[in-house]
Amino acid sequence: MSTAFDLLYSETEEELRSAVRALLADRCAPADVLARAETGRPHDPALWHTLAAEIGTAGLLVPEKLGGQGAGHREAAVVLEELGRAVAPVPYLTSAVLATEILLGCDTPDVAGLLRELAAGRQVCVPALPLTQAPGAPLPAAVRDTGGGILTGSVTSVADAVAADVLLVLADTGLYAVPAGEVALTGRVPLDLTRPLATVTLDGAAGTRLADPATARAAVAGALLSGAGLLASEQLGLAQWCLTETVRHVRGRHQFNRPVGSFQALKHRLARLWLDVASARAAARAAADALATGAPDAPLTVAVAQAYCSGVAVRAAEECVQLHGGIGMTWEHPAHLYLKRAKAAALTLGTPGHHHTLVADFAELPSP
């Protein structure tokens, strides 16, 4: 039996969108994002505090009994749409989604205390997993417990580790919470300057055990599924900005005494892009709704959303750069930030090829 998805935004979701968009318009203009990205430390702690604590977005997935908002994946998806529209350099996907989902999958007193800190926006928690780690793929076993919670090993390409207060480390004996001061970070040059990457090295780092190996791996697997589904909403927001900004540009730019956008070839390109973005919205909303309702076919819906939205975000960003002409190629124009985020997001939590394979497996179709 097919699932009937609710693809429409509720009044509450639209109010949340308005609050987040107003904040980002005031505090996260493209020029500000670029300026921070050039420093090598793109995160804005003041912006994160307002977004996470004052608006309360960090606790959307956390139940009220643990200090959260008791909302769900649909509301988190709306936040990620707006963050994608602004290419905001905040650790929302890694901390408020991935780390939070991992902790929710582990039921211990230590987890409850950490969840309260995350929901209140007082701490940032990041899973020590490669950004490319995909749902359905084997989990890495790079970290060993040498005894008594003393961990040794390293994990590459960990996103937002530089902003973390606590890292969630998957070791051979379970899941551990490790203070950031216990690990060594080696920065990597990322394609997307707004989402920094680092190699996390643990050399006798002391951690607090949160879950046994079986529980930990199940929690991480569930978090990767949710993260991939909600990443589609971030990609949707990015594509929407690229389409809107490109239409605005071609309507205002004149050649041969007429708007560039009046030429039929460009009209056709933008019409196709509009259809792509509309389809991406349906796919992303279906994934968010499937996660929120715990639909049995959520893994299939998430795989469809990622397989489709990754490509749409890249195409939208490429069209944005190309149709802006010479200015789209310059460092000063924000188009390159969106192209780099789109390209990097297409590798985040699994490539489109990986998700196409999952779709084929879930739907019992021949693999592509």
N, C-alpha and C positions, 0 to 999 in steps of 0.2 A: 504494500500500500504506500503510495507517495505521500510525502509530508507537505502540508499547506503552510508555507512560510508567510510571516507577516513582514512585508518589505517596507511598510510605511513608518515614518517617524512619529512618535507620540508627542504630545504637547510638552511633557517633561523633558524629553530628549531635545526638542527644539529650544527650550529655555536653557538647557545645559550648553547647547551649541552656541547660543548667543553670548553666554557668559564667557566661555572659553575664547570665542572669536574676538570679543571686545578686548580681553586681556592681551591676546597675541597681537592684535592690531596696535595696541598702545605700547607694548614692551618687546615685541619680537618682529620688528620691521626687517625686510630683507637686508638693508644696509647694516643693521645691528648684528644680524646673524653672520654676515660675511666678515664684519670687523672682529667678532669673537672667534670665528673659525681661523682667521689668520694668526691669532695668538697661539694656536695649538691647544688651547683649553676652551672649547666652545660652550661648555655648560655654564648656565647663568643661575647661580644658587638662589638669587632673589626671585627670579621668575619661577623657578621650581617650587620655592616655598609658597608663593601665592597660588600657583596652580594646584599643588598637591595638598596644602594645608588649608588655605583660606577658602578656596573654591571646593576643596574636598575630593578632587578627582583620584587621589592616590588610594582612597579606600572604597572605590566603587564596587570592587569585587569582594570586599571583606564584609562578613556578616556584622550586623549591628552589635551583637553580643561581644564582638571582638574589637569594637571601636570603629567599625567601618560604616559605610553608607547603606549597605545591604541592597545595592542595586544589582547590576548584572552586566553581561557581555554586550548587550545592545547599547547601554549607556557608555561603556568603555570604548565601543566602536565609534561613537559620535565624537568623543574626545580625540581619538586617534585620527579621525577624518580631519579635524581642525589642525592638529599637530602636523599632519602631512601637508595640508594646504600652506602652512607657514614654514615648512622644513625646520620646525622648532628643535633646537639642540637641548632636549631634556630627556632624562632616562625613563620615560614613561613605559615604553614597551618592555624594557628589561626589568624594571623594578616593580611598577604597578600592575604589570600583567604576568610576565614569566616568573619572577621570583615569588610574587603573591600566590600564583596558582600552584607552584611547587609546595609552598608552605601550607596551603589549604589542603593539599593531599597528604599531609603528615599531621597526625593528631597527638601532639605531646605538649606539656606545659611550656617548654622552651619556645615552641612554635607560636603559641598564643601570645606570649610576650613580644616576640619579634613582629608578629602581624599587627599588634597595636601600635608599635613604633612606626611601621610602614604606613598604616592607614592614617596616622596623624601627621604624616609628612616630616617626622623628626629624623628618620633615617632613610638612606637609599640602600637597597639590597639588590645585588646583581648575581645571577647564576654564573658560575665559572664554567661555561660551556662555549664552544666555538659558535660564532654568530651564524655559521652555515649549518649548524646541527639541525637536521630535518626530522619531523615526526615520521615514525615508521622506519627510521634508519637505526642501525646499531649504536648504542651509546658508548662514548669513549671510556676507557679504563686507564687513564693516564696518571691517576693519583693513588698512592698507597698509604694505608694506615700502618705506621711502623710500631704502633702500640700506644694505648692510652690516648688516642685521639691526636697523635703527633703525625702530621701529614707531610708527604714528600711527593713531588712530581710537578708537572707544568701543564698548562692548558693554553693553547694559542688562540688568537683572534677573539678575545673576550670583549664584547661591546660594553662601553660605559663603565669599565672597571675603575677608571680614574675618578669617577664620581661616587664610587661606592663607599659606604661605611662598613658594610658586611658583605661577604661573598658566600654563596651557597656552593659547596664543593662536593661533588659526587665522587666518593672514594670506594675502594673495594669492600669496605665494611659498612657502608651506608652514606647518609647525607650529613654533612657537617656545616655549621655556621662558623665562619672564620673571620675575625676582625680584619679590616683592610690593612691595619698596621703590621699584621703577621706575615704578609706576602710581599713579594717584590714584583713590581710592574715594569715591563719593558714596552714602551710605546711603539706602535707600528704606524706606518703611513697609510691611512685609509683612503679609498676612493671618495667616500662620503665624509667630508671634513666635519660634518655636524654630528656624526656618530663615531667617536674615537674608538680605536681598537688597541688592545694591549695583550702581551703574553703574561700570564699570571704564573709566577714560580713560587712553589711552596717548598721550603727547605727546613723541615722541622717545625712547621707552623702548627700552633695549638688550636684545635677546633672543638666546638660543642656538638656532640652527636645528636641529630634530630630524628633520624629514622633508620631502620634496618635496611639492608640492601634491596630487598624485594619491594618494600613500601617506597623507598627512595626512587627506584627506577620507574615504578608505576606513576608516582607523582610527577617526575620529570617528563614522562611520556605524555601525560595529560596536559601539562603546561605547554609543551611544544605544539600540541594540537591547537590549544586555545590561542597561543601566540601567532601561529600561522594564519588562523582564521581572522584574527583581529588585525594582523598586518595588512590584510586585503583592504581594510577600511583606511589605513594610512595611505596606501597606494592610490585608493580612490580619491582621497582629498588632494593628493599631489596632482593627479590627472585633472581634476576639476579646476585647480588653480591654473595649470598650464593652458587648458582650453579657454577659460575666461580671459586670461591675460593676453592670449594670442588673438582672440576675437577683438578685444579692445584695441590692440595695436594695429591690426590690419584695417580696422574701421577709421582710425585716425591718421594713418600714414597715407600720403598721396603720391601717385606717380601718373604722369601724363594727364595731370589735372583731374584725377578722379581717385577715390579711395582704393587702396590696394585690394581690400576685401571685396570689391565689386567684380573682380576678375573671376570668371567662371571656374577656372582650374582651382583657385584657392577656396572658392565656395564648396566645391566637391570634397576637397581634402578636409575642410573643417566639418562638413556634414558627416563624413565617415567617422571622424574623431568623436563627434557628438554621440553618434550611435554606439561607438565603442565605450565611451564613458557611461552612457545610460545602462548598457549591459553590465559593465563593471559594478555599477551601483547595485543592480539586482543581485549579482553574485556575492558581493561583500555583505549586503544586508541579509541575504539568506544564510551565509555562514555565521554571522553574529546571532541571528535568531535561532539557528540550530544549536549553537553553543549555549545560549541562554535557556532554552527549553530542554536541553539534554536529549535532543532528538536522536533516535537510533542511527540514523544515517549522517550524523554530524561529520564523521571522518571523510565521507565522500563529498559532502557539501563544502567542507573546508578545502579539500584537494582541488575541487573545481574552481573555487574562488581564487586560490593561489595560482593555479595554472593559467587562469585568464587575466586576473588583475595585474600580475607582474608584467605581462606583455603590454597591456594597455597603458600602464604608467610609463614604461619606456617609450612607447610610440608617442604619447602625449608630450613628453619632455623633448623628444627629438623634433617633433613638429614645432614646438615652442621655440627652440633654438633656431631652426631653419627659417621659420616664417618671420622671425624678428630680424633676419638678415644679418648685417655686420654687427649690430649692437648685441645680438644674441650670443656672439662669439667672444665678447669681451668679459674680462674678470669683473668689471663693475656692475654688469647686469646680473640679476639673480638667476637667470635661466640656467646657468651652469650648475648652480646648487641643486636645482630640481632634477637635472639630468643625472648628476652623480648620485643623488639619493635614490632615484629610480633604478639605476644600474646596480647599485649596491643592494637595494631591497630585493631585486630579482635573484640574488644569491642568499638572502637571509632566510633562515629556517627552511631551507630546501629550494633547489632550482625549479623553474617551471617543468623541466624534463622529469625531475623526481616526482612532482605532483601529477604530471600526466600519467606516469607509471602507476601511481597510487589509484588514480581514477580508473584506469584499466583493470587493476586488481580488484577494487571494490565492486565495480560494475560487471566483473567477470567477462571482460572484453579482451581481445588479443592486445598485447602490449604494443605501444607505438614504436 
